[in-house]
Each structure stands twice: as C-alpha cells, then as structure tokens.
Amino acid sequence: MDSEKVVVNDAPALEKKSPRSQNSTSSPDFSTGETDFTTISAAEDRRLTTKLDLKVIPILGLLYLICFLDRTNIANARLAGLEKGLDMPKKGFNTALWIFYIPFVLAEVPSNIILALPYVKPNLWLGGMTFILGILSMCQGLTHSYEGLLALRFLMGIMEASLPAGAGLLIASYYRKKELALRFCLFLSLGLLGSCFSGLLAYALMDLDGKAGLEGWQWIFIVEGLATIVFSFIALVFVPHFPAKDSWLSETDRSRLLARLEADKGEASTINRPLIKVLFDPRIWSMTLLFFCADVSAGSLSSFNPTIVSQLGWTARRAQVMTMPIWIVGIIGPVTSAFLAGRWNSRAVFLAPAIICSLVGWVIHYVQLSYGVRYMAQFLISLGTFIQMSLYIGWLSANLRGPKELGVGTAIILGVGNCANFVSSNIFITTEAPRYPTGFSVGMALTALALPVLGGVVLWFWMHNKKIRARMAAGAVLDNQVDFIYVI
C-alpha cells in the first residue's frame, strides 16, 4: 500500500483494525475526529472523493438549477409583459412572489423528515416532485387570470420545498466537514446558472411573441416548464440514495465512505438527540439568521434584477441579457472562496469581507449614484451575497452530527432562511420606482445586521472550542453528541 496515509481532521489513519473489530470494550473518541479504524491511502481517498463529486454534485446541482429557473423566471416574464397580459393590480407582482414562499417555507422541514425515513427513496421523492413542479410551471403560461397565476404559484411552493432541502441533506450525508463548503458552493452555483440561463432564454423566447396565439411571457413559462418535466425523468434515474443504501458504489467504496464519515462526524447510530432539542439548537438558528440576512439580497436579485437593470437605461430585451454577467460573478467568487475555505478549514475569514462587499453595493443604490456605478453595485451584491450563502450552509452542516440534525438543520436554514423572500418580494414597491428607497434601505440594514451576528457566532464557537480542549487536556469523558470541536 502507498506509504502516504489519509488525514482525517489532521489525524493520520493508522494501518490497523478498528478497536471495535478487536472486541474492545472502549469506543472511539469522535470529539476531535481522530480515529483509526480504516486503512486507505491518500490516493484511494482522493479517488473516492472524485467519484462522489462526479455522481452526487452534478445531478443535485442541476436539480437546483431547474428549481431556480422555475422560481425566478417570473421576473423575466414581467419584462415580457406578464403584468399587462393578466391585468395584474399594482401590487400583484409582489403578491405573486410572496405567495410562493408560504408553503415553500412551511413544507421544507416536514419534507426532509419524510425523505430521511428508511423506506423513502430520494430519486422517487425528488424526481416525482420535480415532475409535478414542471407541470405547474408550464401551466403558468396557459392561465388566463391573475387568480390562476396565484393558485399555481402557491402549489409550486409546495412542490419545490422538497428539492433544495432534500438535495442539501443528500450532499451533507456524503461529505466530510472540510469538504462541505466547496460542495455546497458548487451546488448553489449550478442553481445560479438557472437565473443566468433564464435571462438568455427569455431574450430568445421573446421572439416567439404572437406565435400560436401566445404572448412572449407565456412562452417563457411553457418552454421552461417543459424543460423541468424532461429533467424530472433524469432525476428519477440518477439521484443517489443515502450512502449506506446506494448501490452505485462498490461494497469496498461504500465501506470506506461510511468509515471516513464516522471518523469525521461520529457514528450516526450513536447520535440520537431528541427532536425538540434539535429543533431549538442555537447553532441552527444563528446560522439561519445569517442566511436570512444574505437571502434578502439574493431574493432581491432573483425577483427584481431584470427590473432594476431595465431602469438603468436599457430596453427590456437588452436588460434580459445584461443580467447574465451579474449571475456569472455570483458563481465565480463563491467557488473560489469555498475552495480556499475548504483548504484552510475556515469560514469566518471569508464571510466578513463578503458581507462588507454586499453592503457597499446596497449603499451605492441607496445614495443613487450614476447608472454605471449602480450597475456595478449589482455585481458587488451578487458577489458578496452568494459567497455568504454557500459558506453558511456548509458551515452549519460541518457543525452538526447525525442524520436527524443534518436533516432538520439543512431544512431550517434553507426553509426558514428563505423567509427572507417575504421581505424581498415586498420592499420593491412599484410606485417607488426607480429609486426604491424602501427596498434599498431594508437591504442595506439587514446586510449590516449580519456583521455583529457573525462576530457573536465566531466568539461563541471560539469559547466553546477553548472549553472542549481544556476538558480534553484534563482527561474528562466527553459526550460525542455535543462535546466536539466546532469548525470556525
């Protein structure tokens, strides 16, 4: 075997059997991730990680791309004549946005609890939800009333609730703590491509205005809904099961994967905190608050980016294309920061600059500088916001243990965190265009709030780690469910 050994949380894996396999009465200490019950070379470890990256991330990332496409294409349809076509009231567009998020937020935690049940197959659950979502999305282009659009948006929220939370749970179940930041970033970045493609598709589909008696905004919904239906069949085939049950891994690779996950996060079967404690875990809610602050910016970009850009002097058609570079910057920056965060096993050092970057963008909009500078502000908001969101999800997942905590934690941060969309969908008031004082001031204030919250979380985690290290040095017996070193 290669003399180079795997390092799990800076602890080399020794070439000997598990203490449990030698019928030892002592159990391994998971408090620091140091355990030695598997033998695997660094090259074999990298090969296994690469195999996971090729199997897990692309299909789940594409699933999120489809979700984002269906969720945000209403912003492009607005520029193509949606409001006029359905004779919507002044606040009708805002209502069509927030009505989606009522079931979306309420259904995410129950959906992940169902997905974690032993007899539920993720490919059937997520693929089936995607199929229904595609039908509902397509029907938006066939409705002839504002009330019909609202009903469809509400039903879409129910179906889509399971997709990002379920995909997040699957990703968290396959990767070690140090690997999560980059993987969640890639997952979210593929989702952002949905908004990027949405602008490009809207630009092309507006040419179909009048074809078959349908307006351009109707074609946007119909074509993108059909794409979702087609993808649902791909999801049915390729979405993986949880690590212990998935058949695409060989028996050897599955054993190695489970062993290294146990070394990194603790044995899942020993981690069984009461659900009520998990639901009120302050780690989950502090990260959710941070995610909420960032998601106000993300929701504003998703729902109003085309509108804001169109009011900077471009035509509706040109504005569809000018939104694309903003999303591209929102992909490149987070991928780079997440890669470095994984290498350094640190999150906070990237989060504070990202918050400041986003805050500068909001300030530029608020003081109403020139059109060119305000266009640049959209890039700053995108860059800072999406660096934050990917790192928050990975940071939380790295500090949770066991399927129950991961399932509830990812559902809460993505579900309750997405309550920010109730805010973002109502602060850009049509009658305040193009200055939007309410929208820009609220976005600026909530982004600024994240700075002291982040500082408090970092201080809390640092004090916790100091306490745990002191107890370890004193030889105290630790509870592997709560007494472990937090990732900062």
C-alpha positions as semicolon CSV with decimal commas, in nm:
position;residue;x (nm);y (nm);z (nm)
1;M;0,000;0,000;0,000
2;D;0,110;0,356;-0,064
3;S;0,305;0,489;0,232
4;E;0,108;0,816;0,221
5;K;-0,189;0,794;0,457
6;V;-0,519;0,974;0,469
7;V;-0,553;1,259;0,713
8;V;-0,896;1,295;0,870
9;N;-0,920;1,627;1,054
10;D;-0,540;1,632;1,081
11;A;-0,526;1,283;1,237
12;P;-0,345;1,018;1,027
13;A;-0,531;0,693;0,972
14;L;-0,315;0,408;1,101
15;E;-0,291;0,073;0,931
16;K;-0,470;-0,137;1,185
17;K;-0,818;-0,261;1,254
18;S;-1,086;-0,077;1,442
19;P;-1,074;-0,111;1,818
20;R;-1,431;-0,233;1,789
21;S;-1,332;-0,501;1,544
22;Q;-1,088;-0,629;1,807
23;N;-1,379;-0,666;2,050
24;S;-1,254;-0,378;2,259
25;T;-1,490;-0,254;2,521
26;S;-1,385;0,106;2,465
27;S;-1,545;0,317;2,196
28;P;-1,355;0,553;1,967
29;D;-1,336;0,919;2,057
30;F;-1,515;1,124;1,794
31;S;-1,480;1,455;1,973
32;T;-1,187;1,559;1,757
33;G;-1,245;1,335;1,456
34;E;-0,940;1,124;1,546
35;T;-0,998;0,758;1,485
36;D;-0,803;0,480;1,322
37;F;-1,041;0,206;1,219
38;T;-0,979;0,205;0,845
39;T;-0,680;0,172;0,616
40;I;-0,679;0,374;0,299
41;S;-0,409;0,559;0,110
42;A;-0,436;0,926;0,023
43;A;-0,463;0,837;-0,347
44;E;-0,752;0,599;-0,280
45;D;-0,920;0,863;-0,065
46;R;-0,894;1,121;-0,345
47;R;-1,030;0,868;-0,594
48;L;-1,332;0,806;-0,375
49;T;-1,396;1,178;-0,332
50;T;-1,370;1,231;-0,708
51;K;-1,620;0,952;-0,765
52;L;-1,863;1,120;-0,526
53;D;-1,810;1,457;-0,694
54;L;-1,896;1,313;-1,035
55;K;-2,203;1,129;-0,910
56;V;-2,358;1,347;-0,640
57;I;-2,291;1,713;-0,720
58;P;-2,386;1,735;-1,093
59;I;-2,731;1,576;-1,064
60;L;-2,825;1,759;-0,743
61;G;-2,681;2,085;-0,874
62;L;-2,885;2,051;-1,193
63;L;-3,190;1,979;-0,977
64;Y;-3,133;2,311;-0,801
65;L;-3,075;2,481;-1,137
66;I;-3,420;2,368;-1,252
67;C;-3,572;2,488;-0,923
68;F;-3,410;2,828;-0,958
69;L;-3,517;2,852;-1,321
70;D;-3,882;2,791;-1,235
71;R;-3,872;3,010;-0,927
72;T;-3,714;3,317;-1,088
73;N;-3,846;3,314;-1,446
74;I;-4,142;3,522;-1,330
75;A;-3,901;3,818;-1,310
76;N;-3,814;3,771;-1,678
77;A;-4,180;3,719;-1,769
78;R;-4,257;4,052;-1,607
79;L;-4,034;4,233;-1,856
80;A;-4,202;4,036;-2,137
81;G;-4,550;4,168;-2,048
82;L;-4,682;3,943;-1,769
83;E;-4,849;4,221;-1,569
84;K;-5,027;4,367;-1,871
85;G;-5,122;4,025;-2,008
86;L;-5,303;3,922;-1,688
87;D;-5,420;4,273;-1,597
88;M;-5,247;4,247;-1,260
89;P;-5,307;4,508;-0,986
90;K;-5,028;4,745;-0,878
91;K;-4,901;4,511;-0,607
92;G;-4,995;4,198;-0,798
93;F;-4,638;4,107;-0,891
94;N;-4,523;4,134;-0,529
95;T;-4,814;3,912;-0,422
96;A;-4,726;3,653;-0,687
97;L;-4,377;3,640;-0,537
98;W;-4,454;3,604;-0,167
99;I;-4,746;3,363;-0,207
100;F;-4,496;3,109;-0,341
101;Y;-4,289;3,120;-0,022
102;I;-4,570;3,047;0,228
103;P;-4,587;2,672;0,150
104;F;-4,221;2,667;0,047
105;V;-4,108;2,764;0,397
106;L;-4,366;2,555;0,585
107;A;-4,308;2,234;0,390
108;E;-3,925;2,207;0,389
109;V;-3,874;2,059;0,737
110;P;-4,158;1,801;0,701
111;S;-4,027;1,712;0,356
112;N;-3,677;1,636;0,488
113;I;-3,821;1,434;0,776
114;I;-4,011;1,224;0,519
115;L;-3,703;1,194;0,296
116;A;-3,498;1,062;0,589
117;L;-3,743;0,777;0,652
118;P;-3,581;0,438;0,577
119;Y;-3,838;0,331;0,317
120;V;-3,836;0,654;0,113
121;K;-3,613;0,657;-0,196
122;P;-3,467;1,002;-0,273
123;N;-3,481;0,954;-0,651
124;L;-3,854;0,880;-0,645
125;W;-3,932;1,156;-0,395
126;L;-3,727;1,430;-0,560
127;G;-3,790;1,316;-0,917
128;G;-4,166;1,298;-0,860
129;M;-4,176;1,645;-0,706
130;T;-3,976;1,782;-0,999
131;F;-4,223;1,632;-1,249
132;I;-4,522;1,795;-1,078
133;L;-4,332;2,122;-1,048
134;G;-4,271;2,122;-1,424
135;I;-4,640;2,075;-1,499
136;L;-4,737;2,361;-1,267
137;S;-4,466;2,586;-1,406
138;M;-4,582;2,522;-1,763
139;C;-4,942;2,595;-1,665
140;Q;-4,840;2,947;-1,561
141;G;-4,808;3,019;-1,930
142;L;-5,155;2,881;-2,003
143;T;-5,352;3,060;-1,730
144;H;-5,574;3,348;-1,835
145;S;-5,627;3,512;-1,497
146;Y;-5,426;3,671;-1,219
147;E;-5,604;3,448;-0,965
148;G;-5,499;3,140;-1,161
149;L;-5,137;3,254;-1,152
150;L;-5,154;3,295;-0,772
151;A;-5,300;2,946;-0,728
152;L;-5,025;2,794;-0,943
153;R;-4,753;2,983;-0,758
154;F;-4,885;2,853;-0,425
155;L;-4,886;2,492;-0,549
156;M;-4,537;2,535;-0,692
157;G;-4,415;2,638;-0,348
158;I;-4,537;2,307;-0,206
159;M;-4,364;2,101;-0,474
160;E;-4,038;2,293;-0,478
161;A;-3,999;2,288;-0,098
162;S;-3,862;1,935;-0,105
163;L;-3,599;1,993;-0,373
164;P;-3,327;2,226;-0,237
165;A;-3,364;2,098;0,121
166;G;-3,359;1,734;0,010
167;A;-3,061;1,789;-0,216
168;G;-2,880;1,969;0,065
169;L;-2,945;1,677;0,301
170;L;-2,803;1,429;0,050
171;I;-2,488;1,635;-0,004
172;A;-2,432;1,673;0,370
173;S;-2,466;1,296;0,414
174;Y;-2,186;1,215;0,165
175;Y;-1,907;1,457;0,256
176;R;-1,673;1,531;0,544
177;K;-1,679;1,865;0,723
178;K;-1,378;2,009;0,544
179;E;-1,531;1,916;0,206
180;L;-1,876;2,067;0,255
181;A;-1,802;2,434;0,185
182;L;-1,685;2,374;-0,172
183;R;-1,955;2,115;-0,247
184;F;-2,239;2,336;-0,125
185;C;-2,090;2,622;-0,321
186;L;-2,084;2,415;-0,641
187;F;-2,441;2,308;-0,568
188;L;-2,562;2,667;-0,525
189;S;-2,357;2,789;-0,821
190;L;-2,528;2,544;-1,052
191;G;-2,856;2,686;-0,923
192;L;-2,743;3,037;-1,011
193;L;-2,682;2,919;-1,365
194;G;-3,060;2,876;-1,377
195;S;-3,106;3,250;-1,335
196;C;-2,832;3,312;-1,590
197;F;-2,995;3,081;-1,844
198;S;-3,334;3,228;-1,762
199;G;-3,221;3,567;-1,886
200;L;-3,074;3,416;-2,203
201;L;-3,384;3,204;-2,270
202;A;-3,612;3,500;-2,205
203;Y;-3,412;3,702;-2,457
204;A;-3,469;3,431;-2,720
205;L;-3,826;3,339;-2,629
206;M;-3,947;3,698;-2,654
207;D;-3,911;3,646;-3,032
208;L;-4,199;3,396;-3,010
209;D;-4,438;3,671;-2,906
210;G;-4,759;3,618;-3,106
211;K;-4,675;3,264;-3,218
212;A;-4,964;3,017;-3,177
213;G;-5,165;3,300;-3,029
214;L;-4,940;3,320;-2,721
215;E;-4,750;3,617;-2,584
216;G;-4,377;3,619;-2,509
217;W;-4,423;3,588;-2,133
218;Q;-4,638;3,276;-2,185
219;W;-4,369;3,110;-2,394
220;I;-4,114;3,172;-2,116
221;F;-4,325;2,972;-1,869
222;I;-4,422;2,698;-2,115
223;V;-4,076;2,621;-2,252
224;E;-3,901;2,633;-1,916
225;G;-4,176;2,420;-1,758
226;L;-4,130;2,158;-2,029
227;A;-3,755;2,155;-1,958
228;T;-3,833;2,079;-1,593
229;I;-4,058;1,787;-1,690
230;V;-3,784;1,639;-1,909
231;F;-3,527;1,675;-1,631
232;S;-3,754;1,500;-1,380
233;F;-3,702;1,171;-1,566
234;I;-3,326;1,219;-1,548
235;A;-3,360;1,278;-1,172
236;L;-3,559;0,956;-1,133
237;V;-3,264;0,763;-1,273
238;F;-2,958;0,942;-1,137
239;V;-3,042;1,094;-0,797
240;P;-2,847;0,882;-0,543
241;H;-2,974;0,712;-0,230
242;F;-2,813;0,782;0,109
243;P;-2,456;0,644;0,142
244;A;-2,542;0,327;0,337
245;K;-2,805;0,219;0,085
246;D;-2,688;0,341;-0,253
247;S;-2,597;0,065;-0,499
248;W;-2,378;0,263;-0,739
249;L;-2,080;0,240;-0,502
250;S;-1,892;-0,085;-0,474
251;E;-1,903;-0,263;-0,139
252;T;-1,542;-0,160;-0,073
253;D;-1,601;0,206;-0,158
254;R;-1,921;0,218;0,045
255;S;-1,744;0,072;0,349
256;R;-1,461;0,321;0,315
257;L;-1,705;0,609;0,273
258;L;-1,906;0,514;0,581
259;A;-1,586;0,465;0,781
260;R;-1,445;0,805;0,696
261;L;-1,778;0,976;0,762
262;E;-1,792;0,806;1,102
263;A;-1,438;0,919;1,175
264;D;-1,522;1,275;1,077
265;K;-1,870;1,321;1,225
266;G;-1,921;1,038;1,472
267;E;-2,117;0,718;1,433
268;A;-2,468;0,806;1,314
269;S;-2,632;0,532;1,519
270;T;-2,492;0,676;1,845
271;I;-2,617;1,028;1,775
272;N;-2,984;1,044;1,861
273;R;-3,066;1,377;2,023
274;P;-3,435;1,439;2,097
275;L;-3,610;1,613;1,810
276;I;-3,717;1,904;2,030
277;K;-3,352;1,980;2,116
278;V;-3,255;1,966;1,752
279;L;-3,540;2,199;1,653
280;F;-3,424;2,461;1,904
281;D;-3,049;2,414;1,857
282;P;-2,891;2,765;1,872
283;R;-2,628;2,666;1,615
284;I;-2,903;2,608;1,360
285;W;-3,089;2,930;1,437
286;S;-2,782;3,155;1,449
287;M;-2,675;3,031;1,105
288;T;-3,032;3,065;0,981
289;L;-3,038;3,430;1,089
290;L;-2,715;3,493;0,898
291;F;-2,854;3,308;0,596
292;F;-3,175;3,515;0,623
293;C;-2,979;3,842;0,608
294;A;-2,795;3,724;0,297
295;D;-3,104;3,579;0,133
296;V;-3,279;3,917;0,137
297;S;-3,013;4,025;-0,111
298;A;-3,040;3,702;-0,308
299;G;-3,419;3,727;-0,325
300;S;-3,395;4,087;-0,441
301;L;-3,157;3,985;-0,719
302;S;-3,373;3,690;-0,822
303;S;-3,701;3,879;-0,835
304;F;-3,603;4,232;-0,928
305;N;-3,264;4,213;-1,102
306;P;-3,417;4,240;-1,453
307;T;-3,644;4,524;-1,340
308;I;-3,365;4,723;-1,174
309;V;-3,130;4,671;-1,468
310;S;-3,400;4,777;-1,716
311;Q;-3,438;5,103;-1,524
312;L;-3,070;5,183;-1,568
313;G;-3,135;5,286;-1,927
314;W;-3,161;4,963;-2,128
315;T;-3,461;4,827;-2,316
316;A;-3,648;4,529;-2,170
317;R;-3,491;4,294;-2,426
318;R;-3,136;4,422;-2,366
319;A;-3,188;4,411;-1,989
320;Q;-3,256;4,036;-2,006
321;V;-2,903;3,983;-2,136
322;M;-2,736;4,243;-1,911
323;T;-2,842;4,044;-1,604
324;M;-2,628;3,747;-1,707
325;P;-2,283;3,883;-1,610
326;I;-2,418;3,964;-1,264
327;W;-2,506;3,598;-1,207
328;I;-2,172;3,481;-1,351
329;V;-1,982;3,690;-1,094
330;G;-2,210;3,538;-0,830
331;I;-2,079;3,196;-0,935
332;I;-1,705;3,255;-0,978
333;G;-1,648;3,439;-0,649
334;P;-1,816;3,183;-0,421
335;V;-1,644;2,887;-0,589
336;T;-1,304;3,049;-0,532
337;S;-1,376;3,139;-0,168
338;A;-1,527;2,798;-0,091
339;F;-1,221;2,621;-0,236
340;L;-0,992;2,826;-0,012
341;A;-1,223;2,785;0,289
342;G;-1,201;2,408;0,248
343;R;-0,824;2,419;0,216
344;W;-0,784;2,635;0,526
345;N;-1,078;2,473;0,710
346;S;-1,204;2,822;0,799
347;R;-1,523;3,011;0,709
348;A;-1,535;3,336;0,906
349;V;-1,227;3,485;0,741
350;F;-1,418;3,496;0,409
351;L;-1,759;3,589;0,545
352;A;-1,682;3,931;0,694
353;P;-1,535;4,070;0,366
354;A;-1,829;3,921;0,174
355;I;-2,080;4,099;0,398
356;I;-1,894;4,429;0,353
357;C;-1,885;4,380;-0,026
358;S;-2,260;4,330;-0,041
359;L;-2,318;4,623;0,194
360;V;-2,121;4,858;-0,032
361;G;-2,347;4,758;-0,323
362;W;-2,661;4,842;-0,125
363;V;-2,516;5,178;-0,017
364;I;-2,442;5,269;-0,380
365;H;-2,803;5,201;-0,473
366;Y;-2,936;5,388;-0,171
367;V;-2,743;5,710;-0,246
368;Q;-2,849;5,689;-0,613
369;L;-2,517;5,726;-0,791
370;S;-2,487;5,720;-1,170
371;Y;-2,634;5,436;-1,377
372;G;-2,293;5,284;-1,450
373;V;-2,197;5,277;-1,082
374;R;-2,537;5,131;-0,986
375;Y;-2,488;4,854;-1,242
376;M;-2,155;4,779;-1,072
377;A;-2,343;4,769;-0,740
378;Q;-2,542;4,471;-0,866
379;F;-2,214;4,284;-0,915
380;L;-2,099;4,369;-0,561
381;I;-2,427;4,250;-0,409
382;S;-2,416;3,929;-0,613
383;L;-2,053;3,854;-0,524
384;G;-2,089;3,916;-0,152
385;T;-2,429;3,753;-0,116
386;F;-2,355;3,420;-0,278
387;I;-2,019;3,382;-0,105
388;Q;-2,212;3,411;0,222
389;M;-2,495;3,174;0,138
390;S;-2,281;2,882;0,028
391;L;-2,046;2,916;0,325
392;Y;-2,331;2,941;0,579
393;I;-2,485;2,613;0,463
394;G;-2,151;2,434;0,463
395;W;-2,055;2,587;0,799
396;L;-2,375;2,470;0,965
397;S;-2,354;2,120;0,816
398;A;-1,993;2,087;0,931
399;N;-2,101;2,153;1,290
400;L;-2,396;1,912;1,302
401;R;-2,389;1,538;1,366
402;G;-2,618;1,254;1,271
403;P;-2,894;1,230;1,007
404;K;-3,157;1,390;1,231
405;E;-2,952;1,703;1,294
406;L;-2,845;1,728;0,930
407;G;-3,199;1,674;0,802
408;V;-3,359;1,929;1,033
409;G;-3,068;2,174;1,014
410;T;-3,049;2,191;0,635
411;A;-3,428;2,217;0,610
412;I;-3,445;2,502;0,861
413;I;-3,161;2,707;0,714
414;L;-3,299;2,668;0,361
415;G;-3,664;2,687;0,463
416;V;-3,683;2,947;0,739
417;G;-3,386;3,128;0,587
418;N;-3,589;3,164;0,271
419;C;-3,848;3,363;0,470
420;A;-3,624;3,647;0,357
421;N;-3,813;3,626;0,031
422;F;-4,124;3,754;0,208
423;V;-3,921;4,065;0,276
424;S;-3,751;4,097;-0,063
425;S;-4,076;4,042;-0,254
426;N;-4,249;4,331;-0,075
427;I;-3,986;4,603;-0,036
428;F;-3,950;4,693;-0,404
429;I;-4,275;4,883;-0,441
430;T;-4,385;4,965;-0,796
431;T;-4,491;5,319;-0,710
432;E;-4,141;5,391;-0,571
433;A;-3,963;5,304;-0,899
434;P;-3,693;5,374;-1,000
435;R;-3,544;5,498;-0,670
436;Y;-3,692;5,222;-0,450
437;P;-3,596;5,388;-0,117
438;T;-3,772;5,118;0,087
439;G;-3,607;4,831;-0,099
440;F;-3,255;4,969;-0,087
441;S;-3,270;5,084;0,278
442;V;-3,407;4,750;0,403
443;G;-3,147;4,555;0,201
444;M;-2,871;4,776;0,340
445;A;-2,991;4,744;0,702
446;L;-3,028;4,364;0,700
447;T;-2,690;4,318;0,533
448;A;-2,531;4,538;0,801
449;L;-2,703;4,334;1,075
450;A;-2,508;4,026;0,965
451;L;-2,174;4,176;1,079
452;P;-2,240;4,180;1,456
453;V;-2,425;3,848;1,436
454;L;-2,125;3,689;1,263
455;G;-1,893;3,833;1,527
456;G;-2,108;3,685;1,803
457;V;-2,114;3,340;1,643
458;V;-1,736;3,335;1,594
459;L;-1,680;3,438;1,958
460;W;-1,926;3,172;2,081
461;F;-1,762;2,894;1,876
462;W;-1,413;3,003;1,986
463;M;-1,512;2,994;2,354
464;H;-1,677;2,653;2,307
465;N;-1,362;2,510;2,146
466;K;-1,144;2,651;2,422
467;K;-1,364;2,482;2,682
468;I;-1,362;2,145;2,500
469;R;-0,983;2,149;2,457
470;A;-0,940;2,222;2,827
471;R;-1,165;1,928;2,919
472;M;-0,978;1,701;2,678
473;A;-0,646;1,804;2,831
474;A;-0,786;1,721;3,176
475;G;-0,889;1,373;3,059
476;A;-1,263;1,434;3,101
477;V;-1,515;1,195;2,944
478;L;-1,689;1,376;2,656
479;D;-2,034;1,333;2,507
480;N;-1,976;1,287;2,132
481;Q;-2,314;1,444;2,052
482;V;-2,220;1,789;2,184
483;D;-1,859;1,783;2,302
484;F;-1,662;1,823;1,982
485;I;-1,455;2,095;1,821
486;Y;-1,659;2,337;1,609
487;V;-1,537;2,448;1,269
488;I;-1,480;2,824;1,261
